[in-house]
Structure formats: C-alpha cells, structure tokens
C-alpha cells in the first residue's frame, strides 16, 4: 500500500513537472513573441511622394539594406505612397516619424513639449548638436504618437508670473502642466515660456494663450521670392525688426494684423539668416523674438541673350538703377491693392522666366532676369494694371526703354519695360484692368515683348508668385 502511494506520488510529481515545463515554455515563447515585434516595431515612417529606399535610409542614417531586411521588402524599388516602414537603429524611439517644416519661433523645448518627445531623441533624429540648429524653414523629423494628439499652447509665463497663476488662467492643474511640460518642478519656468497641454485651446478658460502669432509665409525662404511676415496681436503693440540686418517695415489695416514684406535677392547666398522681431507696448515694455531662418536655392536656370552692344554699358546701367532705386525704396503706408494680382496682358504666354542667370552677348555682361517676359500672343498690344496703385514712373529710360512703374503701397511696386507708348501718366491712380501702355521693343530688348516686374523696397522678386498667390496672407 505504501509502495502504491509512493508510486502514485511519483507519477503525480512527474506530471506536475511536465505541466510546469510546458507552461514555462509557453510563457517564454509568449514573451519572445511579444519581444520580437517590439524589436520589429520601433519607429515607423510613412512613405511620401518622391521617396526612395535610399533617400529614406540617408534621412535616418541607416542603410537601405537594413530597412529592406527588417521590413521584409522583396522589391526595394516598389515602395507605395502611404506605406509604413519600420526604421531600425533608433532604440528607445517610438511613434510615426513625421517630417515637418519648422515655423518661426519654434525651439527644441517647444517641440518636445508639444509632441511629448525626448530632447535627446529629437537631436538624434535630426543630427543636431546645438539648439540653435532648430532654425525656421528647416525640415525636421518628429516622432508623433498616433494615439495622442499633439498638445496645444495654453499659457505664456508673464514677467513676474508663476506657473500657478498661468494654470489658473488656463483652467488647468499646475501639476498637470508640470508633467506635460517636462518640468523638474513648478518653479522651473522662465518668463516668456510657452506651456503646452491637452486642454482645448479654444476653451473660454484658456485666456492666457500667447498674445502674438507670428507667421513666415512659405518656408523655407527661397532666392528671389517674397518674404512675408504676418503678426496677429491681441494686445496693442508696435512692431519693428531686422532680417539679415536690414530693417523691416510693418503695416496694418486694422491694428490687429500686421504685415511686413521684403524682397529676397535672387543671387542671395543660400544659408541661415538672422531674423529678429520686436514688439513694443504702450507702457514701454518690449519683447524681442530672434531665430535663424533658412534661405534655400531657387533652382534657376541659364539663358543666353543677344542685344545691341551699346546697351551693355555698365556705367549707364548703374546710373539708371540708382535713379530707380530712389523711387522703389519708398514705402507708402497705405495698401492700394486688394486680392490677387491679375496678368498684365491678354492671352499671356511666357518666353523668359524670372531668375534665369543671363549671359548677354557671350560674356559681354552677366546678370539675372529681374522679371518675366510676355511674348506677343494676343490680338492686341495692351498692357494692363494688375492691381490698384499710383503711377510713379512713366518715361523713357536707357536700358528699360519706355517704362512705367506703379506704386501699390507697403513697399510693393510693379514695373513694365520696353513699351511702345504710354496710356497713363505720373500721378494717375489706376485700377486692375486699366490700360497703362502698349507692348513695344524699346531699350535693351531682343524683340517685341513685355518685361513685367515686381519690386519690394527695390529688390525684384518672382512676379509669378504674385499672379498665383494672394497677399497679404494672415498669421496662422
């Protein structure tokens, strides 16, 4: 009997050991099954138009073969827009790796708070070594959590203010703001800091949101294009600033929305440039925002032009340019135009684009095309005002021939060169569609055409932008 019991006990023990081993093996396998996808999950990237495996690999500092292997891609050349790819070699980073253009005023701290990201992760993803490298206009990679919307700005720490006061005005808990903004404690804030949270920014309780919204339109800035700065201010303030040490003029129609326009030279060196904007309040206080802004290449081509040799006299060209500069650098405080600029001719057909690097007479002169040329394609030679403004030039010049210049206000001018005759005089106020002249072949011209130009405080910019995009654009 004792033998029988011992035998049964031994059998039970063996069964228990077998069951234990099976359960343990199942548990280990389950853990491995969960760990393996975690190894495979990592951060993901969503394929965009124009992406290739090589460009994606270069962007994240890994090899194309690694991406191909971890994603089991049979054909590395068959990527689909919207396809998700796991990016290897980024331990500890999760979410969807999203590429965005940094707006003016963005800092690494703001990005980490808005997207609840680690500063070190942002530095690794974007290969930066200094906070100053988070310049406006730069394409930046941010890990975005799919199950959580980005936080919104809900409070600005005022001078002498505290996080508690900001939290009360925002209708939020100071402890939640401390957590959401990755603060060591509630006292670890500085005046001017923007706080982020998941609180609805449109909520009536959120009354301490930043009073200034500053937007640079179409970043990065491009050679030969228009730099427009838009400011929306909920408080009474005057604005001034500098771009690359050049002063900015700000204008307003309603004392709430302020705009500044600057022409970016088509030959400006592509690199970061300093931008500073200062708000001065009635009580004498001032607030200055500074950041580097990226200027990118315009991608202009080359062309060769033959003209009568006498029109390449550099002294005569400089004298004419100096004369026009005294007119084009004036700034009317009133904006005359409204909405989109219209084409200055009927049936517009272009035969030379803005920004083209020009070789005149096989080396006689090197410059660039400061406007766009319209060939004669319509049944008439009419030249129309593209927008409302005042005629400030209507005379024959050496290089530009018979020329008209319209002042549209706020430092924006339009020019019309090589005309055959004038249909408007200096001092006339014209409306969109008014006939101001006739296409001709006067001055330095290789044939009948209209040279149409937009100048901002003396710098020619791409006119097509003003024909296709409405200015001013509000702050966003």
C-alpha positions as CSV (number, residue, x, y, z in Angstrom):
1,X,0.0,0.0,0.0
2,X,2.8,2.3,0.9
3,X,4.5,1.3,-2.3
4,X,1.4,2.1,-4.3
5,X,1.0,5.5,-2.7
6,X,4.7,6.4,-3.4
7,X,4.3,5.2,-7.0
8,X,1.2,7.4,-7.4
9,X,3.0,10.4,-5.8
10,X,6.0,9.9,-8.1
11,X,3.6,9.8,-11.1
12,X,1.9,13.0,-9.9
13,X,5.2,14.7,-9.4
14,X,6.3,13.8,-12.9
15,X,3.0,15.0,-14.4
16,X,3.4,18.3,-12.4
17,X,7.0,18.7,-13.7
18,X,5.9,18.1,-17.3
19,X,3.0,20.6,-16.9
20,X,5.3,23.1,-15.3
21,X,7.8,22.8,-18.2
22,X,5.0,23.2,-20.7
23,X,3.6,26.3,-19.0
24,X,7.1,27.7,-18.7
25,X,7.9,27.1,-22.3
26,X,4.6,28.6,-23.4
27,X,5.3,31.7,-21.2
28,X,8.8,32.1,-22.6
29,X,7.5,31.7,-26.1
30,X,4.8,34.3,-25.5
31,X,7.3,36.7,-24.0
32,X,9.6,36.2,-27.0
33,X,6.7,36.6,-29.4
34,X,5.9,39.9,-27.7
35,X,9.6,40.9,-27.6
36,X,10.2,40.1,-31.2
37,X,7.5,42.5,-32.6
38,X,8.8,45.2,-30.2
39,X,12.2,44.7,-31.9
40,X,10.5,45.0,-35.2
41,X,8.0,47.7,-34.3
42,X,10.4,50.6,-33.4
43,X,9.5,53.9,-35.0
44,X,7.8,53.9,-38.4
45,X,8.0,56.1,-41.4
46,X,5.1,56.7,-43.9
47,X,6.4,56.8,-47.4
48,X,5.8,60.1,-49.2
49,X,5.8,61.0,-52.9
50,X,9.3,61.1,-54.3
51,X,10.8,58.8,-51.6
52,X,13.1,56.0,-52.4
53,X,14.6,53.5,-50.1
54,X,18.0,55.2,-50.5
55,X,16.7,58.7,-49.6
56,X,14.8,57.3,-46.6
57,X,17.9,55.5,-45.4
58,X,20.0,58.6,-45.9
59,X,17.5,60.7,-43.9
60,X,17.6,58.4,-40.9
61,X,21.3,57.5,-41.1
62,X,20.8,53.7,-41.7
63,X,21.5,51.5,-44.7
64,X,18.9,50.7,-47.3
65,X,19.6,47.0,-46.8
66,X,18.7,47.3,-43.1
67,X,15.4,48.8,-43.9
68,X,14.7,46.2,-46.6
69,X,15.6,43.4,-44.2
70,X,13.6,44.5,-41.2
71,X,10.5,45.2,-43.4
72,X,10.8,42.0,-45.5
73,X,10.8,44.0,-48.7
74,X,11.1,41.7,-51.7
75,X,11.5,44.6,-54.1
76,X,13.2,47.7,-52.7
77,X,12.2,49.7,-55.7
78,X,8.5,49.1,-55.3
79,X,7.5,51.5,-52.5
80,X,4.0,52.8,-52.3
81,X,2.9,56.2,-51.1
82,X,1.4,55.7,-47.6
83,X,3.4,52.5,-47.0
84,X,4.7,52.1,-43.4
85,X,8.3,51.2,-42.9
86,X,10.0,50.3,-39.7
87,X,13.2,52.3,-39.2
88,X,15.9,50.3,-37.5
89,X,18.8,51.6,-35.4
90,X,16.8,54.0,-33.3
91,X,16.5,52.3,-29.9
92,X,14.1,53.9,-27.4
93,X,12.3,56.0,-30.1
94,X,8.7,55.2,-31.0
95,X,5.8,56.6,-32.9
96,X,5.4,57.8,-36.5
97,X,8.5,59.7,-37.8
98,X,6.9,62.8,-39.4
99,X,8.8,65.4,-41.4
100,X,7.7,69.0,-41.0
101,X,9.0,72.5,-41.7
102,X,9.7,74.4,-38.6
103,X,7.8,77.7,-38.3
104,X,9.4,80.9,-36.8
105,X,9.6,80.8,-33.0
106,X,9.9,77.0,-32.7
107,X,12.5,75.7,-30.3
108,X,13.5,72.2,-29.3
109,X,11.9,72.7,-26.0
110,X,8.6,73.7,-27.6
111,X,8.7,70.7,-29.9
112,X,9.4,68.3,-27.1
113,X,6.5,69.7,-25.1
114,X,4.1,69.8,-28.0
115,X,4.8,66.2,-29.1
116,X,5.8,64.8,-25.7
117,X,9.2,63.8,-27.2
118,X,12.6,63.5,-25.6
119,X,15.1,66.2,-26.4
120,X,17.8,63.7,-27.0
121,X,15.6,61.8,-29.4
122,X,15.0,64.9,-31.5
123,X,18.7,65.6,-31.6
124,X,19.4,62.1,-32.8
125,X,16.7,62.1,-35.4
126,X,17.8,65.4,-36.8
127,X,21.5,65.0,-36.3
128,X,21.9,68.3,-34.5
129,X,24.4,69.3,-31.8
130,X,23.0,72.7,-30.8
131,X,19.5,74.1,-30.0
132,X,20.3,76.9,-32.5
133,X,20.1,74.4,-35.3
134,X,16.3,74.3,-34.9
135,X,16.0,77.2,-37.4
136,X,12.8,78.3,-39.1
137,X,12.3,76.7,-42.5
138,X,14.3,73.6,-41.7
139,X,12.8,70.2,-42.5
140,X,12.6,68.5,-39.1
141,X,11.8,64.9,-38.1
142,X,9.4,64.5,-35.1
143,X,8.2,61.2,-33.6
144,X,4.4,61.6,-33.4
145,X,2.3,59.4,-31.1
146,X,-0.7,58.1,-33.1
147,X,-2.9,57.6,-30.1
148,X,-2.4,61.1,-28.8
149,X,-3.0,64.5,-30.5
150,X,-0.1,67.0,-30.2
151,X,-0.5,69.3,-27.2
152,X,-1.5,72.9,-27.8
153,X,-0.2,76.1,-26.3
154,X,-2.4,77.1,-23.3
155,X,-0.3,79.6,-21.4
156,X,2.5,82.1,-21.5
157,X,4.6,82.8,-18.4
158,X,4.3,86.5,-17.9
159,X,7.2,88.6,-16.4
160,X,7.0,88.1,-12.7
161,X,4.3,85.4,-13.2
162,X,4.3,81.9,-11.8
163,X,3.2,78.5,-13.1
164,X,0.3,78.5,-10.6
165,X,-1.1,81.8,-12.0
166,X,-0.7,80.6,-15.5
167,X,-2.5,77.3,-14.7
168,X,-5.4,79.2,-13.1
169,X,-5.8,81.4,-16.1
170,X,-5.7,78.4,-18.4
171,X,-8.1,76.4,-16.2
172,X,-5.6,73.7,-15.7
173,X,-3.9,71.9,-12.8
174,X,-0.4,73.1,-12.1
175,X,0.8,69.5,-11.5
176,X,-0.6,68.5,-15.0
177,X,1.2,71.4,-16.6
178,X,4.4,70.5,-14.8
179,X,4.1,66.9,-16.1
180,X,3.1,67.8,-19.6
181,X,5.9,70.4,-20.0
182,X,8.6,68.1,-18.6
183,X,9.4,70.5,-15.8
184,X,11.5,69.4,-12.8
185,X,9.2,71.4,-10.5
186,X,6.6,74.1,-10.7
187,X,9.2,76.8,-10.1
188,X,11.4,75.7,-13.1
189,X,9.9,78.1,-15.5
190,X,11.1,81.3,-17.1
191,X,9.2,84.5,-18.2
192,X,8.2,84.2,-21.9
193,X,8.0,80.4,-21.8
194,X,5.0,78.8,-23.6
195,X,3.3,76.0,-21.8
196,X,1.5,73.2,-23.6
197,X,-1.2,70.8,-22.6
198,X,-4.1,68.7,-24.0
199,X,-6.6,71.4,-22.9
200,X,-8.7,72.7,-25.7
201,X,-7.0,76.0,-26.8
202,X,-10.4,77.4,-27.9
203,X,-11.9,76.9,-24.4
204,X,-13.1,80.1,-22.8
205,X,-11.0,79.3,-19.8
206,X,-7.8,79.4,-21.9
207,X,-7.3,83.2,-21.6
208,X,-3.5,83.2,-21.2
209,X,-2.6,81.9,-24.6
210,X,0.3,83.7,-26.4
211,X,-0.8,87.2,-27.4
212,X,1.4,87.2,-30.6
213,X,1.1,84.9,-33.5
214,X,4.0,85.3,-35.9
215,X,3.9,83.5,-39.3
216,X,6.5,83.5,-42.0
217,X,4.7,82.5,-45.2
218,X,6.1,79.7,-47.4
219,X,9.2,78.4,-45.5
220,X,11.9,77.9,-46.3
221,X,12.6,81.3,-47.8
222,X,13.7,81.0,-51.4
223,X,16.1,83.0,-53.5
224,X,14.2,85.7,-55.5
225,X,10.9,85.1,-53.6
226,X,8.8,87.4,-51.3
227,X,9.4,87.2,-47.6
228,X,6.1,88.0,-45.9
229,X,5.8,88.2,-42.1
230,X,2.3,88.2,-40.6
231,X,1.6,89.1,-37.0
232,X,-1.7,88.7,-35.2
233,X,-1.7,90.6,-31.9
234,X,-4.4,90.6,-29.3
235,X,-2.7,93.5,-27.4
236,X,-1.8,97.0,-28.5
237,X,1.8,97.0,-29.8
238,X,4.1,98.5,-32.4
239,X,6.4,96.2,-34.3
240,X,9.8,96.5,-35.8
241,X,12.5,94.1,-36.9
242,X,15.5,93.1,-38.9
243,X,16.3,90.4,-41.5
244,X,20.0,90.0,-42.1
245,X,20.5,93.4,-40.5
246,X,18.1,95.0,-43.0
247,X,15.2,96.9,-41.3
248,X,11.6,95.6,-41.6
249,X,8.6,97.9,-42.1
250,X,5.3,96.7,-40.6
251,X,1.9,97.8,-41.8
252,X,-1.6,97.2,-40.7
253,X,-5.2,97.8,-41.9
254,X,-6.9,97.1,-38.6
255,X,-4.3,97.5,-35.7
256,X,-4.6,93.7,-35.1
257,X,-2.9,92.2,-38.1
258,X,0.5,93.5,-39.1
259,X,2.4,92.6,-42.2
260,X,6.0,93.2,-43.5
261,X,7.3,92.4,-47.0
262,X,10.9,92.0,-48.1
263,X,12.3,91.0,-51.4
264,X,14.9,88.3,-51.2
265,X,17.6,88.9,-53.8
266,X,17.8,86.2,-56.5
267,X,21.5,86.0,-56.0
268,X,21.5,85.8,-52.2
269,X,23.6,83.0,-50.8
270,X,21.6,80.0,-49.6
271,X,22.2,79.8,-45.8
272,X,20.6,80.6,-42.5
273,X,20.0,84.3,-41.9
274,X,19.1,86.1,-38.6
275,X,15.6,87.4,-38.1
276,X,14.5,89.5,-35.1
277,X,11.1,90.9,-34.4
278,X,10.4,93.4,-31.5
279,X,7.0,94.2,-30.1
280,X,6.9,97.5,-28.1
281,X,3.9,98.0,-25.8
282,X,2.4,101.4,-24.7
283,X,3.8,101.1,-21.2
284,X,7.4,100.9,-22.6
285,X,7.9,97.2,-22.3
286,X,9.3,95.4,-25.3
287,X,9.6,91.7,-26.3
288,X,12.1,90.5,-28.9
289,X,11.9,87.2,-30.8
290,X,15.0,86.0,-32.6
291,X,15.8,83.0,-34.7
292,X,17.8,81.9,-37.7
293,X,15.8,81.4,-40.9
294,X,16.9,79.1,-43.7
295,X,17.2,80.5,-47.2
296,X,17.2,77.9,-49.9
297,X,18.2,77.9,-53.6
298,X,15.7,79.0,-56.2
299,X,16.8,76.4,-58.8
300,X,17.0,78.9,-61.6
301,X,18.5,78.0,-65.0
302,X,20.6,79.8,-67.5
303,X,20.0,81.5,-70.8
304,X,21.9,83.4,-73.4
305,X,20.6,86.8,-74.8
306,X,21.9,88.9,-77.7
307,X,21.3,92.6,-77.7
308,X,22.9,95.7,-79.3
309,X,26.3,96.1,-77.8
310,X,25.7,99.7,-76.7
311,X,23.2,98.5,-74.1
312,X,25.9,96.7,-72.1
313,X,27.5,99.9,-70.8
314,X,27.8,99.1,-67.1
315,X,28.1,102.8,-66.1
316,X,24.9,103.7,-67.8
317,X,23.2,100.7,-66.3
318,X,24.3,101.6,-62.8
319,X,23.1,105.2,-63.3
320,X,19.7,104.1,-64.3
321,X,19.5,101.6,-61.4
322,X,20.4,104.3,-58.9
323,X,17.7,106.6,-60.3
324,X,15.0,103.9,-60.0
325,X,16.2,102.9,-56.5
326,X,15.3,106.3,-55.1
327,X,11.7,105.6,-56.2
328,X,11.4,101.9,-55.5
329,X,12.7,102.1,-51.9
330,X,9.9,104.5,-50.8
331,X,7.1,102.9,-48.8
332,X,3.6,104.2,-48.9
333,X,1.8,103.5,-45.6
334,X,-1.4,102.7,-47.4
335,X,-2.1,99.4,-49.2
336,X,-3.8,100.1,-52.5
337,X,-4.1,96.6,-53.9
338,X,-6.7,94.0,-52.8
339,X,-6.5,90.3,-53.6
340,X,-4.7,88.5,-56.3
341,X,-2.7,90.4,-59.0
342,X,-4.1,89.8,-62.5
343,X,-2.0,89.2,-65.6
344,X,-0.9,92.4,-67.3
345,X,-1.6,91.1,-70.8
346,X,-4.3,89.2,-72.7
347,X,-3.5,85.6,-73.5
348,X,-0.3,85.6,-71.5
349,X,2.5,83.4,-73.0
350,X,5.9,83.4,-71.3
351,X,9.2,83.3,-73.2
352,X,11.6,84.0,-70.3
353,X,11.2,83.3,-66.6
354,X,12.3,85.3,-63.5
355,X,15.7,84.5,-62.0
356,X,17.4,83.0,-65.1
357,X,21.1,83.6,-65.0
358,X,21.7,85.6,-68.1
359,X,24.8,85.7,-70.4
360,X,24.5,88.8,-72.6
361,X,26.4,88.6,-75.9
362,X,28.6,85.6,-75.0
363,X,30.2,87.2,-72.0
364,X,29.5,90.9,-72.5
365,X,27.5,91.0,-69.3
366,X,26.4,88.5,-66.6
367,X,23.4,89.1,-64.5
368,X,20.0,87.6,-63.9
369,X,16.5,88.2,-65.3
370,X,14.7,90.5,-62.9
371,X,11.1,89.8,-64.2
372,X,9.2,87.7,-66.6
373,X,8.8,88.3,-70.4
374,X,5.5,88.0,-72.2
375,X,5.6,87.5,-75.9
376,X,3.0,89.0,-78.2
377,X,0.3,86.3,-78.4
378,X,-2.9,88.3,-78.2
379,X,-4.6,90.2,-80.9
380,X,-3.7,93.5,-79.2
381,X,-0.6,95.0,-77.5
382,X,-2.5,96.2,-74.4
383,X,-0.7,96.3,-71.1
384,X,-3.0,96.4,-68.1
385,X,-2.5,97.4,-64.4
386,X,-2.5,94.1,-62.4
387,X,-3.8,95.8,-59.2
388,X,-4.7,99.2,-57.9
389,X,-2.0,101.8,-57.4
390,X,-0.4,105.1,-58.3
391,X,1.8,105.7,-61.4
392,X,5.2,107.0,-60.2
393,X,7.2,106.5,-63.4
394,X,6.2,106.9,-67.0
395,X,9.2,107.9,-69.0
396,X,11.8,106.5,-71.5
397,X,14.9,105.1,-69.9
398,X,18.2,103.8,-71.4
399,X,18.0,100.1,-70.6
400,X,14.3,99.7,-69.9
401,X,13.1,101.8,-72.7
402,X,9.7,103.3,-72.3
403,X,8.9,102.3,-68.7
404,X,6.0,102.5,-66.3
405,X,6.2,101.9,-62.5
406,X,3.1,101.5,-60.3
407,X,3.3,102.0,-56.5
408,X,0.8,99.5,-54.9
409,X,1.6,100.6,-51.3
410,X,3.5,99.0,-48.4
411,X,6.7,99.0,-50.5
412,X,5.3,96.9,-53.3
413,X,5.9,98.2,-56.9
414,X,5.3,96.7,-60.4
415,X,7.3,97.7,-63.5
416,X,6.7,97.5,-67.2
417,X,9.6,97.8,-69.6
418,X,10.2,98.2,-73.4
419,X,6.8,99.8,-74.1
420,X,6.0,101.4,-77.4
421,X,3.7,104.0,-75.9
422,X,2.1,105.2,-72.6
423,X,-1.6,105.2,-71.8
424,X,-1.1,106.7,-68.3
425,X,0.8,109.5,-66.7
426,X,2.7,110.0,-63.4
427,X,0.2,110.8,-60.7
428,X,-2.6,108.8,-62.2
429,X,-4.4,106.3,-59.9
430,X,-5.2,103.1,-61.8
431,X,-7.5,100.2,-61.0
432,X,-7.0,96.5,-62.0
433,X,-7.6,96.1,-65.8
434,X,-6.9,99.7,-66.7
435,X,-4.8,100.0,-69.9
436,X,-1.5,101.7,-69.0
437,X,0.6,101.1,-72.1
438,X,1.4,99.1,-75.3
439,X,3.9,96.3,-75.8
440,X,7.0,97.5,-77.7
441,X,10.7,96.9,-78.4
442,X,12.4,99.9,-76.8
443,X,15.6,99.9,-74.7
444,X,17.6,96.8,-74.3
445,X,15.3,94.4,-76.0
446,X,15.8,91.5,-78.4
447,X,12.3,91.8,-79.9
448,X,8.8,93.0,-79.1
449,X,7.7,91.8,-75.7
450,X,6.6,93.0,-72.2
451,X,9.0,92.7,-69.3
452,X,6.9,92.6,-66.2
453,X,8.5,93.0,-62.8
454,X,7.5,93.1,-59.1
455,X,9.9,95.0,-56.8
456,X,9.7,95.1,-53.0
457,X,11.6,98.0,-51.5
458,X,13.9,98.0,-54.5
459,X,14.5,94.2,-54.8
460,X,13.0,92.4,-57.8
461,X,11.0,89.2,-56.8
462,X,9.3,86.5,-58.8
463,X,6.2,88.0,-60.3
464,X,4.5,84.7,-61.0
465,X,4.2,84.3,-57.2
466,X,2.1,87.5,-57.0
467,X,0.0,86.3,-60.0
468,X,-0.7,82.9,-58.4
469,X,-0.8,83.7,-54.6
470,X,-2.8,86.3,-52.8
471,X,-1.0,88.7,-50.5
472,X,-1.1,89.5,-47.6
473,X,-1.7,86.1,-46.0
474,X,-2.9,86.1,-42.4
475,X,-0.9,84.8,-39.4
476,X,-1.7,81.1,-38.7
